């Protein structure tokens, strides 16, 4: 039987007779005896809320109908929702050697992205490719979730941003629970002509 944390602890008989959606029972067979003589079994509890604390209560009933003492364990579910970019845009800035990349993540975690000098999006690039090959990465804070993130890119890897050039930014997110964004976010932009003449 699984109950929200700090709920009134059930009795052994309440656990055994529970009929809620977060309860269940099953047979323990001799094939589930561990080398040290203990019985072990595995089960899955469905219908729990994410990022929520619960207490699990377990009772063993043998073939003769004898009840074990109640055992309990506290646990917390993880966030199962992948993060996403609420907005993402890029533009080449005046002068031709800078790109402004603005994005707003859906939740706290870590962002990753890299640039490629091309006018065609490579759809074979995966989320893991972006994470493992990122030119830029950082922590997403509460302020970033609320207000968004803005970066000025002048260099990526050993390359300088060049004027009159097409670029694609490939970006990914991983939230604090380890959930990865489902698909790579791509943003295309082009830098304007070179302008290094002072006013």
C-alpha positions in Angstrom: 0.0 0.0 0.0 1.4 3.4 -1.0 0.2 6.6 0.8 1.3 10.2 0.6 4.0 11.1 3.1 2.7 12.0 6.6 -0.6 10.1 6.1 -1.9 8.1 9.1 -0.1 4.8 9.1 -2.4 1.9 8.3 -2.7 -1.3 10.4 -1.5 -4.6 9.0 -5.1 -5.7 8.3 -5.7 -2.4 6.5 -2.7 -3.0 4.3 -3.8 -6.5 3.5 -7.4 -5.6 2.7 -6.6 -2.3 0.9 -8.4 -1.9 -2.5 -7.1 1.5 -3.6 -5.4 2.1 -6.9 -2.1 2.4 -5.1 -2.2 -1.1 -3.5 -1.6 -4.6 -4.7 -0.6 -8.1 -3.9 1.1 -11.0 -5.5 2.6 -14.4 -4.8 6.2 -15.0 -3.7 7.5 -18.2 -5.1 10.5 -20.4 -4.2 12.2 -19.2 -7.4 12.5 -15.7 -5.8 14.6 -16.9 -2.9 18.0 -15.1 -2.7 21.3 -16.9 -2.0 21.1 -15.9 1.6 17.7 -17.5 2.1 15.5 -14.4 1.8 12.5 -14.1 -0.5 12.5 -11.2 -3.0 10.0 -9.9 -5.5 9.5 -6.9 -7.7 6.5 -4.9 -8.5 5.6 -1.6 -10.1 3.3 1.1 -8.6 1.5 3.2 -11.2 -0.6 6.3 -10.9 1.8 8.3 -8.7 2.2 12.1 -9.0 5.6 13.4 -10.0 8.0 15.0 -7.5 5.9 13.8 -4.6 6.9 12.1 -1.3 5.2 8.8 -0.4 5.4 6.0 2.1 5.2 2.4 1.0 3.8 -0.2 3.4 4.5 -3.9 2.9 3.2 -7.0 4.7 4.0 -10.6 3.9 1.3 -13.2 4.5 2.5 -16.9 4.4 0.6 -19.9 3.2 -0.8 -20.5 6.7 -2.3 -17.0 6.9 0.3 -15.6 9.3 1.1 -11.9 8.9 4.5 -10.4 9.1 5.2 -7.1 10.9 4.5 -4.0 8.8 7.5 -2.7 6.9 7.6 0.8 5.5 9.9 2.9 3.3 9.7 6.6 2.3 10.5 7.6 -1.2 10.0 10.5 -3.6 9.0 10.3 -7.2 11.0 12.0 -9.9 9.9 14.6 -12.5 8.9 12.5 -15.5 8.2 15.5 -17.9 10.9 16.3 -20.4 12.0 20.0 -20.5 11.4 22.2 -23.6 12.3 25.5 -25.1 9.3 27.8 -24.7 11.0 30.3 -27.1 14.2 30.3 -29.0 15.5 32.8 -31.6 18.8 34.0 -33.0 20.0 37.0 -35.0 23.2 38.2 -36.5 24.2 41.5 -34.9 25.5 44.7 -36.6 29.2 44.3 -37.4 28.8 40.8 -38.8 30.9 39.1 -36.1 28.3 38.4 -33.4 25.2 36.3 -33.0 22.6 36.9 -30.3 20.9 33.7 -29.1 17.8 34.1 -26.9 15.9 31.2 -25.3 13.5 30.5 -22.5 13.6 27.0 -20.9 10.6 25.5 -19.3 12.3 24.5 -16.1 15.5 24.4 -14.1 18.4 22.1 -15.3 21.2 22.5 -17.8 21.3 23.8 -21.3 23.7 22.8 -24.1 24.2 24.1 -27.6 26.6 24.4 -30.5 26.8 26.3 -33.8 27.4 25.0 -37.3 28.3 27.1 -40.3 25.7 25.9 -42.8 22.3 27.0 -44.2 20.9 23.5 -44.0 19.6 21.8 -40.8 21.2 18.4 -40.1 18.2 16.3 -38.8 20.5 13.4 -37.9 22.0 15.3 -35.0 20.6 13.9 -31.7 20.1 15.3 -28.3 23.1 13.3 -27.0 25.2 14.7 -29.9 24.4 18.2 -28.7 25.1 17.3 -25.0 28.4 15.6 -25.8 29.6 18.1 -28.3 28.4 21.4 -26.9 30.4 24.6 -27.4 28.3 26.2 -24.7 26.5 24.9 -21.6 25.3 26.2 -18.3 22.8 25.9 -15.4 19.2 27.0 -15.9 18.1 29.0 -12.8 14.7 30.1 -11.6 15.4 33.5 -13.0 16.2 32.0 -16.4 12.9 30.1 -16.4 11.1 33.4 -15.6 13.0 35.8 -17.8 14.9 33.7 -20.3 18.5 33.6 -21.3 20.4 35.8 -23.8 23.9 35.0 -25.1 26.2 37.0 -27.4 28.2 34.5 -29.4 31.5 35.7 -30.9 33.4 32.4 -31.1 32.5 28.7 -31.1 35.2 26.1 -30.7 38.2 27.6 -32.5 36.1 29.4 -35.1 35.2 33.1 -35.1 31.7 34.2 -36.1 32.0 35.5 -39.7 30.0 38.1 -41.6 27.6 37.2 -44.4 27.5 33.6 -43.2 24.6 31.2 -42.5 24.6 29.5 -39.1 22.4 26.9 -37.4 22.3 26.6 -33.6 21.6 23.1 -32.2 20.3 23.2 -28.6 19.3 20.7 -25.9 18.0 20.8 -22.3 18.3 18.4 -19.4 16.2 19.0 -16.3 17.2 18.5 -12.7 15.7 15.0 -12.6 17.8 13.9 -15.6 15.0 14.1 -18.2 16.3 15.1 -21.6 14.4 17.3 -24.2 12.7 15.0 -26.7 14.1 16.7 -29.8 17.0 18.9 -30.7 16.0 22.6 -31.0 17.4 24.2 -34.1 17.6 27.9 -34.8 18.8 29.4 -38.1 20.3 32.8 -38.6 22.6 34.8 -40.9 25.2 37.4 -40.0 25.1 40.8 -41.7 28.0 42.3 -43.7 31.2 43.3 -42.0 31.2 46.8 -40.4 34.3 47.7 -38.4 34.1 51.4 -39.2 33.8 53.5 -36.0 31.1 56.2 -35.9 
